[in-house]
Amino acid sequence: RVCIKCGGDGMFRCTECTYRPVLCSMCCIEVHQLNPFHKIEMWAGTFFEDYSLRLVSFIMHLGHGGKPCPHSGYPGCNISPSMEDEWEDMDTAGHPPHLARPEGHSCLTIVNVNGVHYCDVQYCNCNGAKGSQLQLLRAGLFPVTRDCRTSFTCHVLDDFLQDNVECGTSAMNYYSKIQRMTSSTFPHLVPDRYRELLRVSRAWRNLKLLKWKGFCLGSCNLDHGGLVLFYPACPQPGINIPEMDDVELSHTYDNSWKYSHIVVLDGNFKAEHMVPKNAGNETWLMDGQGYMVASQDYKTYLGGTTNKIMHSDCNNNCAISQANHHRGQLASMGIGECACARHGCFIPHLMVDFQKGEQQVNMDYALVHVLHHEMNPSQ
């Protein structure tokens, strides 16, 4: 057990560095200044056991590329012991060393793709230094609350969004995987940050959409559906085809198909939404800026429009017989959308929800708005 850097007593082994090097305590801290979330093991006499960089006295320095601040920094965010106890509410007796609850107020709970870590953080205290939240963001950490007690790495948030889209992984299953990666033997001892993952992943997705659209703080003046993209291959006057006033349409198939816009309407009655317990506390991150229609305009339309009850000659036509069916505790019984029939792509700001079955009044609202989205009536 010889340290590969200084030749000293190698007590620690990094399981994530290339070749799994054996290091002494000082070299282990030096090597991981820019890799603070690597997992390490400590020699226990006959085997290597799970350990953590924090227990080797590793401190994550912010603001100076991993080096200590020349003005000594400040170790915490003026966190009182009562605030810390509010986040860590589990008994640490008998915990493995790397899962034991930290007592220092400068210690953050950080969720990364390889597990949950306790990490001592020292902020920059130079003149003109930014606040703790901005320092964490510049280090690739997304703070969950204003007191910065828990943070998620940008890497884990991106990884969750990709797993959610490509693999259909729910937030609960994803965080259960994180807990088991932290400790496969004692996953129940890992701090539970499932609710925080739900909240911060929505904010992270919204921030990425704003970034891709080129908006910064305080400049988010968007039209309806402005945060999402429509499929570029669909014919859109002035974008990928000439303006319709400059096009001489022919009734023959050879000419008209290039400029025609074929739209289909369909519904999904599996996408149910429960009535929120505290509706007043609900916050819209992108009301009307995505695929769903703006809520207030939609409610105003439904309140002032009478739905015509249809009658069918067919025996037990579910689409008509359940049009006015209402289920308790459900805010919406499904969603309806307009899509391009050629490519199957949803059209922004045209997705509506159904309050009572498949009523025509809901789809009429979406159909009317089709003509206002990059389309000319002549198409």
PETAGI-V676007 format. One record per residue. N is the residue number from 0. PSI is psi as a letter, one per 30 degrees, with the letter a starting at -180 (* if undefined). Layout:
BEGIN
N_PSI + N_PSI
END
This chain:
BEGIN
0_i + 1_k + 2_k + 3_f + 4_e + 5_f + 6_g + 7_a + 8_j + 9_j + 10_f + 11_k + 12_k + 13_k + 14_f + 15_f + 16_l + 17_k + 18_g + 19_i + 20_k + 21_k + 22_l + 23_l + 24_e + 25_e + 26_e + 27_e + 28_e + 29_e + 30_e + 31_g + 32_e + 33_g + 34_i + 35_f + 36_g + 37_k + 38_k + 39_l + 40_l + 41_k + 42_k + 43_g + 44_e + 45_f + 46_l + 47_k + 48_l + 49_k + 50_a + 51_l + 52_e + 53_e + 54_f + 55_g + 56_h + 57_k + 58_k + 59_j + 60_k + 61_k + 62_f + 63_h + 64_h + 65_f + 66_l + 67_k + 68_k + 69_f + 70_g + 71_f + 72_l + 73_k + 74_f + 75_a + 76_h + 77_h + 78_k + 79_l + 80_e + 81_e + 82_e + 83_e + 84_f + 85_e + 86_e + 87_j + 88_g + 89_l + 90_k + 91_g + 92_k + 93_g + 94_k + 95_l + 96_e + 97_f + 98_f + 99_k + 100_k + 101_l + 102_f + 103_k + 104_f + 105_g + 106_k + 107_k + 108_j + 109_k + 110_k + 111_l + 112_f + 113_g + 114_a + 115_k + 116_k + 117_k + 118_k + 119_k + 120_k + 121_j + 122_l + 123_k + 124_g + 125_l + 126_k + 127_g + 128_k + 129_l + 130_l + 131_e + 132_e + 133_e + 134_e + 135_e + 136_e + 137_f + 138_g + 139_g + 140_k + 141_j + 142_k + 143_e + 144_l + 145_f + 146_f + 147_g + 148_f + 149_k + 150_l + 151_k + 152_l + 153_e + 154_e + 155_e + 156_e + 157_e + 158_e + 159_e + 160_e + 161_e + 162_e + 163_e + 164_e + 165_e + 166_f + 167_g + 168_k + 169_l + 170_e + 171_e + 172_e + 173_e + 174_f + 175_e + 176_e + 177_e + 178_e + 179_e + 180_e + 181_e + 182_j + 183_f + 184_e + 185_i + 186_f + 187_f + 188_f + 189_k + 190_k + 191_j + 192_h + 193_e + 194_e + 195_e + 196_e + 197_e + 198_e + 199_f + 200_e + 201_e + 202_e + 203_e + 204_e + 205_e + 206_e + 207_e + 208_e + 209_e + 210_e + 211_f + 212_f + 213_g + 214_k + 215_a + 216_k + 217_g + 218_g + 219_i + 220_j + 221_l + 222_l + 223_k + 224_g + 225_f + 226_f + 227_l + 228_k + 229_k + 230_k + 231_f + 232_f + 233_k + 234_j + 235_j + 236_k + 237_f + 238_e + 239_f + 240_l + 241_l + 242_k + 243_f + 244_f + 245_g + 246_k + 247_j + 248_k + 249_l + 250_g + 251_l + 252_f + 253_f + 254_e + 255_f + 256_f + 257_f + 258_f + 259_k + 260_j + 261_k + 262_k + 263_k + 264_k + 265_l + 266_l + 267_j + 268_g + 269_f + 270_i + 271_k + 272_k + 273_l + 274_k + 275_k + 276_e + 277_i + 278_f + 279_f + 280_f + 281_k + 282_k + 283_k + 284_e + 285_h + 286_j + 287_f + 288_f + 289_b + 290_f + 291_k + 292_l + 293_k + 294_e + 295_e + 296_e + 297_e + 298_e + 299_e + 300_e + 301_e + 302_f + 303_g + 304_k + 305_k + 306_k + 307_k + 308_k + 309_l + 310_k + 311_k + 312_f + 313_l + 314_j + 315_h + 316_j + 317_e + 318_e + 319_e + 320_f + 321_g + 322_e + 323_g + 324_k + 325_k + 326_k + 327_l + 328_g + 329_k + 330_e + 331_k + 332_g + 333_a + 334_l + 335_k + 336_l + 337_k + 338_l + 339_k + 340_f + 341_e + 342_f + 343_g + 344_k + 345_k + 346_k + 347_k + 348_h + 349_g + 350_k + 351_l + 352_l + 353_k + 354_e + 355_i + 356_a + 357_i + 358_k + 359_f + 360_e + 361_e + 362_f + 363_e + 364_e + 365_e + 366_e + 367_e + 368_f + 369_e + 370_f + 371_g + 372_j + 373_h + 374_k + 375_k + 376_f + 377_f + 378_*
END
